[in-house]
Amino acid sequence: MNTQDVILGLLMKEALTGYQIKQLLEDVFSNFYSSSYGTIYPTLARMEKEGFITKENVLQDGKPNKNILYITPKGRDHFNAYLLAPLEGDSIRKSDFMMRLYFGEFVGYDKVIIWLKQAQEESQKKLDQLLGQYSLYKDEMHPAQIICIQIGIEEYQAKLTTIAEGVVSLERLLQEQL
């Protein structure tokens, strides 16, 4: 799976602008796919050159023109080939938090607790965001999309439980040092 596959999948349902694709990648897909802003537009340009998408330039009064992107039959064939190919193994996205946590033995418990609490706050925000998206869109979602969101919710809940237990454990160890 790559950014091209994800974009083609988005365009299978409806035509979108580059901005809408960027928003979906940052919002809905950020829980299970990481793509940088800088890769979206070069990927779109390459996809158009390869004949996977076409664009329609729409004039707007008082605003910059916008490009509506459409998937081509060649793009549909490419996306369907991706879907029918064997599943690829999952990979864990790069995580500065996890890397620092792994090497936490080289700093004091107090610093690791700070990292854990920061990760706890960020994970709670992401969980709340995911729950909000689920609440808004669940009636329109395909059952497979609902399962995807539910997996994300369960992962964040498990992470929050583990972090909370870690904070309690390290705070106990920190107290024992005093």
C-alpha angles and dihedrals in degrees: 000000000000138000091274092057092049093049092048089051091052091050092050088074101040145341113270141180122244088251092054090050090050090050093050092049091050095042117029100019099039090090094065109011129051120205127159122232089237093062099052102073096040088049091051091050091050092046091053091048090050091050097246094119140019128203134216117206109222118198116223128194112241093355135081115272115264130217117225111206123214130187116239126217087258089053091049090051091049093049093047089051088053091050093049095046119097115280115268120226117263119249128203112242117240110279122190088187093056092045093051091044090053090054093040091118088079094062131047125275089250092062092047089050089054090052091048093051091048090050089046091054093046093046091049090052091051092046091050090049092050092047089050092051091048092050092049099044107025094102091055097041128105112240090250090056090050090053089050092053092045091054089052091049092050091048093053092046091051091047091050092050092050093047092049091051090048092052091051091048095048093044088055091050091047091053091050089056092057 
